[in-house]
Amino acid sequence: MAGAELEDLCFHINEKISHVKKILQLKNIGHDPALKTVFRKIRQEISLLNDLLNKLELEVQYQEHIRNSLMELQESLDGNYKEINNLKENIPPHLPKVVQSCVVEPSINSEEQVKITASEHSKKHPKEQKPIKEILLITSDEFDNVPGYMKSRLTYCQINDFIKEINKAVASKYRILNLPKKSMNSSVRNMYHRFIEDETKDTKGQYFVVEADIKEFTNLKVDKRFHVILNILRHCRRLSEVRGGGLVRYVIN
């Protein structure tokens, strides 16, 4: 047994010596001026390969998102198809007939007709409500042009999902601002007054939200990731900030 242990120890020491020799050889090669250009090119290729792998990772995540969306759509279509077949197979044999009502209009002379037409034209049409402004989703080209340090590990889909949530908050806020005051209950009226207090001369005529609106109408967390995405949206000129009174107002561009 002693001989076998001594042989194993010698093998282990020789293996360590061999490793040390290889390390010294590699170290000497690294200082060889003739190979510095080769090492520089290898470093550049590794950097390019790393960038390519990051892009492939993002593309894979995007394709997974599309696949999941298609699967959800397929499930929805299958459910609708089953419901349609069920309705088709269970149509009652006797359906009530539609009775058409005939309204006999009284005869109106030409003078009365003119009065009625004039009266109809004199009525004011209700004022059309101005559409609520939304943040446009970013394009893949815009995403590619965002600096890597700014994107961190965020994906194209995550940023656009964030935009959809902010749009949800904007729509909810301005629907309340467009409500008739008589139709508001106490909680809605309190939000309405807060919205008015948040406005400044710099936000007049603009659509904006504050963190309180985002917490009220979305499930977004106001954390580090939240501010990273806001920074990207500012870079893509989707949002701008108006500060004052201890509030940051995120204004839609």
C-alpha positions as CSV (number, residue, x, y, z in Angstrom):
1,M,0.0,0.0,0.0
2,A,2.9,2.4,0.9
3,G,4.4,1.9,-2.6
4,A,1.1,2.7,-4.3
5,E,0.6,5.8,-2.2
6,L,4.1,7.0,-3.0
7,E,3.5,6.4,-6.7
8,D,0.2,8.4,-6.6
9,L,2.0,11.2,-4.7
10,C,4.7,11.4,-7.4
11,F,2.1,11.4,-10.1
12,H,0.2,14.3,-8.4
13,I,3.5,16.3,-7.9
14,N,4.5,15.8,-11.6
15,E,1.0,16.8,-12.8
16,K,1.3,20.1,-10.7
17,I,4.8,20.8,-12.1
18,S,3.4,20.2,-15.6
19,H,0.6,22.7,-15.0
20,V,3.1,25.3,-13.7
21,K,5.2,24.9,-16.8
22,K,2.2,25.4,-19.0
23,I,1.2,28.6,-17.1
24,L,4.8,29.9,-17.4
25,Q,4.8,29.2,-21.2
26,L,1.5,31.0,-21.6
27,K,2.7,33.9,-19.6
28,N,5.8,34.1,-21.8
29,I,3.7,33.9,-24.9
30,G,1.5,36.8,-23.7
31,H,4.6,39.0,-23.5
32,D,5.7,38.1,-27.0
33,P,5.4,41.4,-29.1
34,A,4.8,39.3,-32.3
35,L,1.6,37.8,-30.8
36,K,0.1,40.9,-29.3
37,T,-1.8,41.7,-32.5
38,V,-3.2,38.2,-32.6
39,F,-4.4,38.5,-29.0
40,R,-5.9,41.9,-29.7
41,K,-7.9,40.4,-32.7
42,I,-9.0,37.4,-30.5
43,R,-10.2,39.9,-27.8
44,Q,-12.2,41.8,-30.4
45,E,-13.7,38.6,-31.8
46,I,-14.7,37.5,-28.3
47,S,-16.4,40.9,-27.7
48,L,-18.3,40.7,-31.0
49,L,-19.3,37.2,-30.2
50,N,-20.6,38.3,-26.8
51,D,-22.7,41.1,-28.4
52,L,-24.1,38.6,-30.9
53,L,-25.0,36.2,-28.1
54,N,-26.8,39.0,-26.2
55,K,-28.8,39.8,-29.4
56,L,-29.6,36.2,-29.9
57,E,-30.8,36.0,-26.3
58,L,-33.1,39.0,-26.8
59,E,-34.5,37.5,-30.0
60,V,-35.2,34.2,-28.3
61,Q,-37.1,36.0,-25.5
62,Y,-39.0,37.9,-28.1
63,Q,-39.9,34.8,-30.1
64,E,-41.0,33.1,-26.8
65,H,-43.3,36.0,-26.1
66,I,-44.8,35.7,-29.6
67,R,-45.2,31.9,-29.1
68,N,-47.0,32.4,-25.8
69,S,-49.3,35.0,-27.3
70,L,-50.1,32.7,-30.2
71,M,-50.8,29.9,-27.8
72,E,-53.2,32.1,-25.8
73,L,-54.9,33.1,-29.1
74,Q,-55.2,29.5,-30.2
75,E,-56.8,28.5,-26.8
76,S,-59.2,31.4,-27.1
77,L,-60.2,30.4,-30.7
78,D,-60.6,26.8,-29.7
79,G,-62.9,27.9,-26.9
80,N,-65.0,30.1,-29.2
81,Y,-65.1,27.3,-31.8
82,K,-66.5,24.9,-29.1
83,E,-69.1,27.5,-28.0
84,I,-70.2,28.0,-31.6
85,N,-70.6,24.3,-32.2
86,N,-72.5,23.9,-29.0
87,L,-74.9,26.7,-30.0
88,K,-75.3,25.2,-33.4
89,E,-76.1,21.8,-32.0
90,N,-78.6,23.2,-29.5
91,I,-80.7,25.6,-31.6
92,P,-84.3,25.4,-30.4
93,P,-86.7,23.8,-33.0
94,H,-89.1,26.7,-32.7
95,L,-87.9,30.3,-32.4
96,P,-90.3,33.2,-31.8
97,K,-91.0,35.1,-34.9
98,V,-90.0,38.7,-35.1
99,V,-93.0,41.0,-35.2
100,Q,-92.4,44.1,-37.2
101,S,-94.2,47.1,-35.8
102,C,-95.6,49.5,-38.3
103,V,-95.8,53.2,-37.2
104,V,-98.2,55.3,-39.0
105,E,-96.9,58.9,-39.1
106,P,-99.5,61.7,-39.1
107,S,-99.5,63.8,-42.2
108,I,-97.6,67.1,-41.8
109,N,-98.1,70.0,-44.1
110,S,-95.1,71.8,-45.7
111,E,-95.2,74.7,-43.2
112,E,-95.0,72.4,-40.2
113,Q,-92.2,70.4,-41.8
114,V,-90.1,73.5,-42.3
115,K,-90.6,74.4,-38.6
116,I,-89.5,70.9,-37.4
117,T,-86.4,70.9,-39.7
118,A,-85.4,74.3,-38.4
119,S,-85.8,73.2,-34.8
120,E,-83.7,70.1,-35.4
121,H,-80.9,72.2,-36.9
122,S,-81.0,74.7,-34.1
123,K,-80.2,71.9,-31.5
124,K,-76.5,71.9,-30.5
125,H,-74.7,68.7,-31.1
126,P,-72.9,67.4,-28.1
127,K,-69.2,68.3,-28.0
128,E,-67.0,65.5,-29.3
129,Q,-64.6,64.3,-26.7
130,K,-60.9,64.7,-27.6
131,P,-59.1,61.4,-27.9
132,I,-56.8,60.6,-25.0
133,K,-53.1,60.7,-26.0
134,E,-51.1,57.5,-25.7
135,I,-47.4,56.7,-25.7
136,L,-46.4,55.1,-28.9
137,L,-44.8,51.7,-28.6
138,I,-41.1,51.6,-29.5
139,T,-39.9,50.0,-32.7
140,S,-37.2,47.3,-32.9
141,D,-34.9,49.8,-34.6
142,E,-35.3,52.2,-31.8
143,F,-34.6,49.5,-29.3
144,D,-31.5,48.5,-31.1
145,N,-30.3,52.1,-31.0
146,V,-30.7,52.3,-27.2
147,P,-27.2,52.1,-25.6
148,G,-26.5,48.7,-24.0
149,Y,-25.6,50.2,-20.6
150,M,-29.1,51.8,-20.6
151,K,-31.0,48.7,-21.5
152,S,-29.3,46.4,-19.0
153,R,-31.1,43.1,-19.4
154,L,-34.4,44.5,-20.4
155,T,-36.1,43.2,-23.6
156,Y,-38.0,44.9,-26.3
157,C,-41.3,43.3,-25.2
158,Q,-40.8,44.2,-21.5
159,I,-40.5,47.9,-22.5
160,N,-43.6,47.9,-24.7
161,D,-45.5,46.0,-21.9
162,F,-44.5,48.8,-19.6
163,I,-45.7,51.4,-22.1
164,K,-49.1,49.7,-22.3
165,E,-49.4,49.9,-18.5
166,I,-48.6,53.6,-18.5
167,N,-51.2,54.2,-21.2
168,K,-53.7,52.4,-19.0
169,A,-53.0,54.8,-16.2
170,V,-53.2,57.8,-18.6
171,A,-56.6,56.6,-20.0
172,S,-58.1,56.0,-16.5
173,K,-57.0,59.4,-15.2
174,Y,-58.3,61.4,-18.2
175,R,-61.6,59.5,-18.3
176,I,-62.2,60.7,-14.8
177,L,-61.2,64.3,-15.7
178,N,-63.7,64.1,-18.6
179,L,-66.6,62.9,-16.4
180,P,-69.5,65.3,-15.5
181,K,-69.0,66.3,-11.8
182,K,-72.6,65.4,-11.0
183,S,-71.9,61.7,-11.8
184,M,-68.9,61.4,-9.5
185,N,-69.0,59.7,-6.1
186,S,-66.8,61.0,-3.2
187,S,-63.7,58.8,-4.0
188,V,-63.7,59.7,-7.7
189,R,-64.2,63.4,-6.8
190,N,-61.2,63.3,-4.5
191,M,-59.1,61.9,-7.3
192,Y,-60.4,64.5,-9.7
193,H,-59.3,67.3,-7.3
194,R,-55.9,65.7,-6.9
195,F,-55.5,65.5,-10.7
196,I,-56.3,69.2,-10.9
197,E,-53.9,70.1,-8.1
198,D,-51.1,68.2,-9.9
199,E,-51.3,70.4,-12.9
200,T,-49.0,73.4,-13.5
201,K,-48.7,76.0,-16.2
202,D,-46.0,73.9,-17.8
203,T,-48.4,70.9,-18.2
204,K,-51.4,72.9,-19.5
205,G,-52.8,71.1,-22.5
206,Q,-50.5,68.1,-21.9
207,Y,-51.2,64.6,-20.9
208,F,-49.2,63.4,-17.9
209,V,-49.2,61.0,-14.9
210,V,-47.4,61.0,-11.6
211,E,-46.3,58.1,-9.5
212,A,-49.6,58.2,-7.5
213,D,-51.5,57.7,-10.7
214,I,-49.4,54.7,-11.7
215,K,-49.8,53.1,-8.4
216,E,-53.6,53.8,-8.5
217,F,-54.3,52.4,-12.0
218,T,-51.6,49.8,-12.7
219,N,-49.7,46.9,-11.0
220,L,-46.3,48.4,-11.8
221,K,-43.8,48.7,-9.0
222,V,-42.0,52.0,-8.6
223,D,-38.5,50.5,-8.2
224,K,-35.1,50.6,-9.9
225,R,-36.4,48.8,-13.0
226,F,-39.2,51.3,-13.3
227,H,-36.8,54.2,-13.4
228,V,-34.5,52.4,-15.9
229,I,-37.4,52.0,-18.3
230,L,-38.4,55.6,-17.8
231,N,-34.8,56.6,-18.7
232,I,-35.1,54.6,-22.0
233,L,-38.5,56.2,-22.8
234,R,-36.9,59.6,-22.3
235,H,-34.0,58.6,-24.6
236,C,-36.6,57.5,-27.2
237,R,-38.4,60.8,-26.8
238,R,-41.6,59.2,-25.6
239,L,-41.7,61.0,-22.3
240,S,-40.4,64.2,-20.7
241,E,-40.3,65.3,-17.0
242,V,-41.8,68.4,-15.4
243,R,-40.7,68.8,-11.8
244,G,-42.2,71.0,-9.1
245,G,-44.0,71.0,-5.8
246,G,-42.2,67.7,-4.8
247,L,-43.7,65.9,-7.8
248,V,-42.3,64.4,-11.0
249,R,-44.8,64.7,-13.8
250,Y,-44.2,62.2,-16.7
251,V,-45.5,64.1,-19.8
252,I,-46.3,62.2,-23.0
253,N,-44.5,63.7,-25.9
